[in-house]
Amino acid sequence: MAQLFRAQSTNEDAPVDAKVENAEIGKRVPFPVTAKLDKIKLPANLKSGVVTWVSDQNRFENGNVVYRLDDQPVVIVKSDIPFYRDLESGVQGSDVQQFSRLLVSNGFLSEPGSKVDSRMIAAIKKWQKQLGASVTGTVGRGTLIATRTLPALVEIDSAVTVGSQLNGGEQTLYSFSDQPTLSLSTLPAQEKILTEAKELKVNVDNQQVPVVISDKKSTEDGASTVFTFTAANGEPFCHPNCAKVMSKPEMLWSLEAIVIPQTTGPAVPVGALMVDEKGKTLVQKVAGKELVTQEVKILAASEGLAIVSGLNPGDVVRLNPRPASGGTPETKP
C-alpha cells in the first residue's frame, strides 16, 4: 500500500507526497448459479407385478437393482440398445452382447458373447443367485432396463412405491443429461457486474472452469434478468460427465465474476495521477527538491489505488499535482 506523508513544512497547505510500494489489486464478485441436469426418459417397464422393494438411492452403478416386482429384481444396465425380449437358450444378438458385458464385469463370464449358450446360462444362474432372483438361467423380459451412461444419477418415478401394481408400459425410470444447464437470476446491479466482468469462472469439483454468457432474458415483470452460461472453450463442465460431481439433478455452484484481474506491482493513490493533452497518464515524482514529470501506465485500479508501470518501489510522488503543461488530474477510479 502506498504510504502517504506530508512534506516538511509548517504550512497546513503544504503538498502531500506518497511513497510507492508494491501492492496487489483485484476484485472478484461471487454468485450462486443453478446447475440443472435435464431429465431423460429411460425405456419403459416391461414387467407386471406388485412392487415389493424400491431403492432409496439416486446414483446407480452398472447392474444395480432399482426395484423389485413380486420380489424379483429389476436391474439397470449400461447398454446402447434396449432390452426387449427374454434372453434364453439359443437367443443371439446385440442385446445379448450388451448384457454379457455385465456378466464379465461381475466375474461370472470370461469374455462377452452375442449368443446365450451353455457357458452364458451358467453365468446367468450365478448372477441370479447373487441378486436373490429365481435361478432359471433365463433373463426374463423386463428384468433389464438399459441406459447409455453408468454410473449416473437415476430417478425412480414417484408412482413406483411398495405395494403399487405395475402392468407393463409405465415410465418408471429417468436418467439425466451428462452436462448441466447453468442459470442465474440477477437484479440490475448484478447484471452490470456480469456483463462488464473481465472473466467469469465457475467452480466445478474444485476446478475453476471459464464460462461465457450464452443467453440472457428479462423476466415477464422486467424486474430481473436470467443469464445462462456455457464453458468458454466449448468443452463440457465435467469430464466425461457430471455423474460424479453432482449428488442430485439440481445444485448450486459458485460462479465468480472477475471484475478486476489480480494485479501486483508498484502502487500509487489515484490522486497522484494526471492526464496531459495527448491523453498520457503522468505523475510528478519527487527528486530531492525538484518535481520530475513521469509517464506511467495504469495496469489496474480499485478503491483509490492504482497499480502502474513506470515507477519503482521507494519512489515518491506528489498528490494532487499541478500539471506543468495543460494536463488535468486523473479521474479514473
VENURBEL-V568942 format. One record per residue. N is the residue number from 1. RES is the residue in one letter. SS is DSSP state (A for helix, B for strand, O for the rest). OMEGA is omega as a letter, one per 30 degrees, with the letter a starting at -180 (none if undefined). BURIAL is I if it has 16 or more other ideal C-beta (glycine too) atoms within 10 Angstrom, else O. Layout:
<<N RES SS OMEGA BURIAL> <N RES SS OMEGA BURIAL>>
This chain:
<<1 M O l O> <2 A O a I> <3 Q B l O> <4 L B l O> <5 F B a O> <6 R B l O> <7 A O a O> <8 Q O a O> <9 S O l O> <10 T O a O> <11 N O l O> <12 E O a O> <13 D O a O> <14 A O a O> <15 P O l I> <16 V B a O> <17 D B l I> <18 A B l I> <19 K B a I> <20 V O l I> <21 E B l O> <22 N B l O> <23 A B l I> <24 E B l O> <25 I B l I> <26 G B l O> <27 K B l I> <28 R B l O> <29 V B a O> <30 P B l O> <31 F B l I> <32 P B a O> <33 V B a I> <34 T B l I> <35 A B a I> <36 K B l O> <37 L O l I> <38 D O l O> <39 K B a O> <40 I B l O> <41 K B l O> <42 L O l I> <43 P O a I> <44 A O l O> <45 N O a I> <46 L O a I> <47 K O l I> <48 S O l O> <49 G B l I> <50 V B l O> <51 V B a I> <52 T B l O> <53 W B l O> <54 V B l I> <55 S O l I> <56 D O l O> <57 Q O l O> <58 N O l O> <59 R B a O> <60 F B l I> <61 E O l O> <62 N O l I> <63 G O l I> <64 N O l I> <65 V B a I> <66 V B l I> <67 Y B l I> <68 R B l I> <69 L B a I> <70 D O l O> <71 D O l O> <72 Q B a I> <73 P B l I> <74 V B a I> <75 V B l I> <76 I B a I> <77 V B l I> <78 K B a I> <79 S O l I> <80 D O a O> <81 I O a O> <82 P O l I> <83 F O a I> <84 Y O a O> <85 R O l O> <86 D O l O> <87 L B a I> <88 E O a O> <89 S O l O> <90 G O a O> <91 V O l I> <92 Q B a O> <93 G O a O> <94 S A l O> <95 D A l I> <96 V A l I> <97 Q A a O> <98 Q A a I> <99 F A a I> <100 S A l I> <101 R A l I> <102 L A l I> <103 L A l I> <104 V A a O> <105 S A l O> <106 N O l O> <107 G O a O> <108 F O a I> <109 L O a I> <110 S O l O> <111 E O a O> <112 P O l I> <113 G O a I> <114 S O a O> <115 K B l O> <116 V O l I> <117 D O a O> <118 S A l O> <119 R A a O> <120 M A l I> <121 I A l O> <122 A A l O> <123 A A l I> <124 I A a I> <125 K A l I> <126 K A l I> <127 W A l I> <128 Q A l I> <129 K A l O> <130 Q A a O> <131 L A a I> <132 G O l O> <133 A O l I> <134 S O a O> <135 V O a O> <136 T O a O> <137 G O l I> <138 T O l I> <139 V B a I> <140 G O l I> <141 R O a O> <142 G O l I> <143 T O a I> <144 L B l I> <145 I B a I> <146 A B l I> <147 T B a I> <148 R O a O> <149 T O l I> <150 L O g I> <151 P O a O> <152 A B l I> <153 L B l I> <154 V O l I> <155 E B l I> <156 I B a I> <157 D O a O> <158 S O l O> <159 A O l O> <160 V O a I> <161 T O l O> <162 V O a O> <163 G O l O> <164 S O a O> <165 Q B l O> <166 L B a I> <167 N O a O> <168 G O l O> <169 G O a O> <170 E O l I> <171 Q O a O> <172 T O a I> <173 L B l I> <174 Y B l I> <175 S B a I> <176 F B l I> <177 S O a I> <178 D O a I> <179 Q O a I> <180 P O l I> <181 T B l O> <182 L B a I> <183 S B a I> <184 L B l I> <185 S B a O> <186 T B l I> <187 L O a O> <188 P A a O> <189 A A l O> <190 Q A l I> <191 E A a I> <192 K A l O> <193 I A a O> <194 L A a I> <195 T A a O> <196 E A a O> <197 A O l I> <198 K O a O> <199 E B l O> <200 L B l I> <201 K B l I> <202 V B a I> <203 N B l O> <204 V B l I> <205 D O l O> <206 N O l O> <207 Q B l O> <208 Q B a O> <209 V B l I> <210 P B l O> <211 V B l I> <212 V B l O> <213 I B a O> <214 S B a O> <215 D B l O> <216 K B a I> <217 K B l O> <218 S B l O> <219 T O a O> <220 E O a O> <221 D O l O> <222 G O a O> <223 A O a O> <224 S O l I> <225 T B l I> <226 V B l O> <227 F B l I> <228 T B a I> <229 F B l I> <230 T B l I> <231 A B a I> <232 A O a O> <233 N O a O> <234 G O l O> <235 E O l O> <236 P O l I> <237 F O a I> <238 C O l I> <239 H O f O> <240 P O l O> <241 N O a I> <242 C O a I> <243 A O a I> <244 K O a O> <245 V O a I> <246 M O l I> <247 S O l O> <248 K O a O> <249 P O l I> <250 E B a O> <251 M B l O> <252 L B l O> <253 W B a I> <254 S B l O> <255 L B l I> <256 E B l I> <257 A B a I> <258 I B a I> <259 V B l I> <260 I B l I> <261 P B a O> <262 Q B a O> <263 T B l I> <264 T B l O> <265 G B l I> <266 P B a I> <267 A B l I> <268 V B l I> <269 P B a I> <270 V A l I> <271 G A l I> <272 A A a I> <273 L O l I> <274 M B a I> <275 V B l I> <276 D O a I> <277 E O l O> <278 K O l O> <279 G O l O> <280 K O l O> <281 T B a I> <282 L B l I> <283 V B l I> <284 Q B a I> <285 K B a I> <286 V B l I> <287 A B a O> <288 G O l O> <289 K O a O> <290 E B l O> <291 L B l I> <292 V B l O> <293 T B a I> <294 Q B l I> <295 E B l O> <296 V B l I> <297 K B a O> <298 I B l I> <299 L B l I> <300 A B l I> <301 A B l I> <302 S B l O> <303 E O l O> <304 G O a O> <305 L B l I> <306 A B l I> <307 I B a I> <308 V B l I> <309 S B a O> <310 G O l O> <311 L O l I> <312 N O l O> <313 P O a O> <314 G O l O> <315 D O l I> <316 V B a I> <317 V B a I> <318 R B l I> <319 L O a I> <320 N O a O> <321 P O l I> <322 R O a O> <323 P O a O> <324 A O a O> <325 S O l O> <326 G O l O> <327 G O l I> <328 T B l O> <329 P B l O> <330 E O a I> <331 T O a O> <332 K O a O> <333 P O none O>>
